[in-house]
Amino acid sequence: MSQTSTGESQNHEENLTVTPRLGRVRWTICAMLFVATSINYMDRQVIGLLKPTLQQSIGLTEVNYGYIIAAFQLAYAIGLIGAGRLVDRMGSRVGYPLFMGVWSLATIAHALARSALGFGVARFFLGLGEAGNFPAAIKTVANWFPQRERSLATGILNAGTNVGAILAPATVPWITIRYGWRAAFVATGLLGIPWIVWWFKKYRNPAEHPALTDAEMQHIRGSAGEQIGTQIPWFKLLGYRQTWAFAIAKFLTDPIWWFYLFWLPSFFHSRFNLDLSHLGLPLIIVYNVSVIGSIAGGWLPALFRFSANPARARLTAMFICACLVLPIFRAGHLRSEWAAVALLSLAVAAHQGWSANLFTIPSDMFPPSAVGAVVGIGGMVGSVGAVLFSVMVGKVLQLTQSYVVLFGMAATAYLIAIAIIRILAPGLKKVEFTA
């Protein structure tokens, strides 16, 4: 009896000894992506916060503002044409900081603008630089995470969009009131420098990272390494229904996020008479809730995997997020700013949960070598939709002074998008091609 127990104890100790330590290097990489995305969105949101100030200082109109935002989105679309493929060719280690350097300089250049045209030029170059953020980040996730962890990792990095949107209203009004609106652009533009240094010092590809254990490498490559060396020309990706499922969903829903990002400060200012010193709290609440939505949305597919495959779980999560957006159609009728905050918090959180899963679709359907390009194509199409929507928003507000129609469009876009995904890419079927 004692010999048997001793033998079992020895076997148990041997099993404990040979169990390799998995390691958590991939989550450190994810944290770096989160910080980069936070900086990205902080830089782009500054102009939305300063819109009332700029209307007074340079006579900015609703139509002019719409064109300025459209200039950013047009450049974003142009940048995405090449950003995804550039990241695929150069790799994340070089490509990511290159894009951040461009957008940081463009942010600072806003301080030199004296007119709507000047802001349009600065926003154009900001769009070119910021176009590289998500193709680089999603490609990095595809290389560093197995399929079952990608939506959570994407949700975490995507939460950086909300953190950036929180930090901007928490700091930009304070800087503007004390030092002027030009200082706000300079201060936020300088944030990219320490991140670039950090990235070059710490980031390597998985095969080259000195701190990566063999166990964590096997964990990552369990699914992330499928067809990793296969290349496909950019134009051929347009022939796949899966590419268009992702791209059309971006076309329909990206403009809604841009609308929240660039027009919410103006909505609170015009609807509830909130000035620059009082805009911060409502926006901080909205974007704090949206952080929860981004991470929870990325985690949500795990709830359904006990009874469904990963693709069905992801689509179910996206459908839930689409339904949670629906109440936003009432926002334009509300008389209470806190009721508006509640509806907007739910809608923006649901959008971020949707986005975390939508961004994961390319890595579900395509090999890692094509993910950056597919994300770039989808982002480009989404930006085209945002350009058209921004121009329309400016004209609608100029004519009606009302957000009712715009919130109605925001409420329905996601359900239409999920229907199109199910039609064009049923089951998120994986693309298979040879070199």
N, C-alpha and C positions, 0 to 999 in steps of 0.2 A: 504493500500500500504506500509506504513512504518512498520506495524507489520510483513508483509510477508518478507520484506527486512531484518528486525531484526532477524526473525526466520532463514532465509537462512544464515545470518552472523554467528549466533550461531552454526548452524549445520556445517558450514565450519570451525569454530574455533574448534569444537569438533573433526572433522576429522583430523585437524592438530595436535590436542593433542594426539590422539590415534595412530598416525602413528609412528611406532617404528623406532629408529635410527638403520640403518643396521650395521654400524661398518666396519672397514677396517683391522681387525687383520690378515685376511688371506693374505693381500698384504704385511704386515710386514714379515710374514712367507716366502712369495715368495722372498722378498728382501734378506733374510738370505740364501735361496737356490741359489740365483744369486751370492752372494759373495762366497759361498762354491765352486760353479762351476768355478768361476773365478780363485780361488786358485788352483783348480784341474788342469785346463789347463795351468796355468802359470808354475806349477811344471813340467808338462810333456813336455813342449815345450823347456825347457832350452837346452836340448841336441841337438835339431835341430839347434839352433842358434850357438852352440859351435862346430858344426861338423867341419868347416874349421880349427878352432883352435886345435881341438883334432887330426885332420889329421896330423898336424905339430908336436904336442907335444908328441903323443904316436904312430904315424904312422898308424892311422886308415884308412882302405880301404873302398871302396864302399860296397864290399861284407860283411866285418865285421860290418859295420854300419847297413846294412840290417838285419843281424842276431841279433844285439843288439836290434833293433826296434821289430823284431819278438819275442825276449825273453819277452819284455814288453807285447806284444799283446797275446802271449801264456798264460802268467800269468793272464792277464786280462780276457781271456776266461775261465781259470780254476776258477778264483775268482768269475766270474758271475754265475757259476754253483750253488754256495752256497750263493752268496751275496743277491740275490733277496729273497730267502726263509728265510735267516737269518734276513733280515730286516722285513719280514712279521711276523716272530716269536718274535723278540726282540722289534720291534717298531722303529720308526725313531729317537726317542730321544736318545736312547742308541746306536743303530746301526750306525747312521751317524757319530758321533764323533769318534767312534771306528775305522771306516775305514779311516777317515782323519788322525788320529794319526799314523796309520800304514804307509800311503803314505808320510806323512811329514818326518818321520824318514828315510824312504827309499830314499827320495830326498836328505837329508843331507848325507846319506851314499855314494852318488856318489862322494863326495869329497875325499873319501878314495881310490877310484879306481886308479889303475896304468896301467891297460891293458884293451884290448877289453873284456876279460873274466870278469874282475872286474866290468866293466860297465854293462855287461850282467846280472850279479848276482843282482846288484843294481836295474836295470830296471825290473827284474823279480819281486822283492818284491814291487817295485812301482806299477806294474800292479796289483798285488794282492790287494793292498790297494785301488787304484783308481777304482777298479771294483765296489765298493760299492756306488759310488757317484750317478749315475743315477737311479739305483733301489730304493735307499732311497729317492731321490728327486721326482721321478715320483710317488712313493707311497704317499709321503707327499702331493703332488698336488691332488691326487685322494681323499685323506681324507679331504682336506681343501677347495676344490673348486667344485662347481656344474659343470656338463658336459659342459655347454655352455661357461664357463670361462676357462676351462682347457687348451685349445690350446694357449690362450693368456698367461696364467701363465707359461706354459711350454716354450713358446717362450721367455719370459722374463728371466727365469732361464737359458735357453739354450743360451741366449745372453752372459751369463757369460763365455762361451767357447771362445767367441770372445774377450771379455774384457781381459781375461787371456792371449790370444794370442797377444793382443795389449800391455799389461803391460810388457810382457816378452821381446820383442825387444826394448821397451823403457827403460828398466832398466838393463837387463843382459849384453849387451855390455859395458855399463858404468861401472858396477861392475867389469867385467872381465878385461877391460883395466887398471883399477886402482888397483885392488886387486888380480886379477888372477881368472882363471875359477873355482877353488875349492870354492872360496868365493861366487860365483854366486849360486852354489847348496845349500850352507848353508843358505844364505839369503832367498832364496825362500822357502826352507823347513821350516823355522821358522814361516812363515806366518800362518800356520794352528793353532798355539797355541791360539792366541786371539779369533779366530772364535769358537774353541771348548768351551772356557769359555763363550762366548756370547750365544751359542746354549744351553748349560746346564742351563744358567740363564733365558733365555727367552722362550724356546720352551716347549710346552705341547701339548697333543692331544686336539682336539676341545672340547671334553666333559669335559676336566679338565682345560681348559685355563681360568684364572680368569678375563681376559679383554674381553672375547667373549660375545656379547649380545645375547639374545634369538632370536632376529630378524636375526642376522648373522648366528646363528646356524641353524635356519630353512632354510635360504637361501642356506647354504652349504648342508644340508641333504636333500634338495629337490630332488636331484638325486644322490649325492655322497654316500648316505647311503644305496642304493639298495644292498641287499644281503651282507651287510658288515660283517656279522658274519659267512658267509659260507666259509668253507675251502675245498680245493681240493688237493689231493696229487700231488706233482711236476710232477711225471712221467705221470699222467693222462692228464696233460695239453698238452703233446706231441701228444695226440690223436685228438686234435682239429685243424681243418684247419686254424682257425683264428690265432693260435699260429704260424703256419708255414708261413702264409702270412706275419706276422710281422718279423719273423726270417729271411726269405729269402730276404726280402727287406733290412734288416740290413746287411746281408751277401754281397749283391751287392753294397751297397752305403757307408757303414762304412769305407771300405778300401780307398775310395776316400778322405774322410775327413782326415784320418791318413796320406795319401800321401801329402795333402796340408799342414798339420801341421808339418810334419817331413822333407819334402823335398823342400818346397818353399825357405827357406834360401839357400839351396844348389843350387837350380835352378837359383836364382838371382846371386849367386856367380859365377857359372860356365858359365852361358849364357851371363851375362852382366858385369862380373868382379867386382862385388861389394864386398868390404871387410867388416869386422865386424863393422867398424865405419860407414858404409854407408848402411847397410842392414835394419836398423831400419825404415826409412821413408816409403819405399815401402810396408813393412810388416804391419806397423801401418795403412796405408791407406787401404790395402786389408781387414784387420780385423775390421777396423772402419765401412766400408761399410757393412761387414757381420753382424754387430750388428743390423743394420737397417733391413737386410734380416731376421734375426731371429725373431724380434718382429713383423715386417710386415707380415711374413709368418704365425705366430700364430694368427694374427688378420684377415688375408685374408679370412678364411672361413665365417666370419661374413658378408662379402659383398654379398655372394650368398644365404643367408638364407631366403631372401624375396621370392625366387622362388624355393628353394630346401630344402630337409631335411638336418640335420647336417652332416650325413655320406657322402652324395653326395657333400655337400659343401667342406668337408675336402678333399675328393678325387680330386675334381676340383682344389683346391689350390695346391695339390701335383703335379698334371699334369702340371700346369703352372710353378711351380718351376723346374720340370724336363725339360721343354722346354727351360727355361732360361739358363740352364747349357750347352746346345748344342754348343754355339760358342767357348767353351774352347778348342775344337779340334785344333784351329789355334794357340794356345799359343806357341807351340814348334817351330813354324816357324817365330815368330816375331823377328825383329831386334831392336825394341824400347822397353826399359824397361817400359816406361809409358803406351804403348799400352798393354804390358803384365799385368801391374798393373790393367788396366781397365777391361780386360777380366777375370782376376783372381778374381777381386772384385765382378763382376757379378756372377761368378760361385760359389764362396764361400758363397756369400749372398744367392743365390738360394739354395745351400745345407742346409744352416741353416734354411731357411724357410721350406724346405722339412723335415728336422729333427724335427722341432718343431711340425709339424703335425704327423709325423711318431711316435714320442714318445707318442703322445696322443691316438693313436689307441688302445693300450692295455686297457686304462681306458674307452674307448668307448665300447669295446667288452667284457670286463671281469669285475667282481665285484672287489671292492677295495682290498679284502683279497687275490686276486690272481694276482694283478697288478705287485707287486714287483717281483714275480717269473717269470711272462711272460716277463717283461722287462729284467730280468736276462738271461732267455733263449735266447731271441733275441740278447742281447748284447754279449752273449757267441758265438753264431753263427756268428755274425758280426765280432768278434775278430778272429775267425778261418779264415774267409775270409781275414782279415787284415794281419794275419801271412803269409798266402800264397802270398798275394800281395806284402808284404814288401820284402820277399825273392826274388820274381821275379823282383821287382824294382831294388834291388841291383845288380842283375846279368845283367839285361837289360842295366843299366847305365855303368856297368863295360865293357860290350861288345860294346855298340853303342855310348856311351857318348851323347845320345840324349833323349829328353823327348817327342818326337813326338808320339810314340806308346802309351805312358802312358796317355797323355792328350786325345788321341782318345778313350781310354777305359773309362776315366772319363766322357766323353761327352755322352756316350750311356747308362751308368749303370742305370740311374734313370728311363728312359722310360721303360726299361725291368722290373724294379722293380715294377712300377705302374701297368703294365700289369699283373704281377703275383699276386699282391694284389687283383685286380679286379676278377681274376679267382678263387683264393682260398677263398676270403672273400667278395663276392659280397654284396655291400651295407653295409659293416662292421656290419653284423648281430650280435646281442648280444648273448653271450653264456649264457645259462641257465642250472644250475645244482643244485642238492639238496645235503645236507650234507650226 
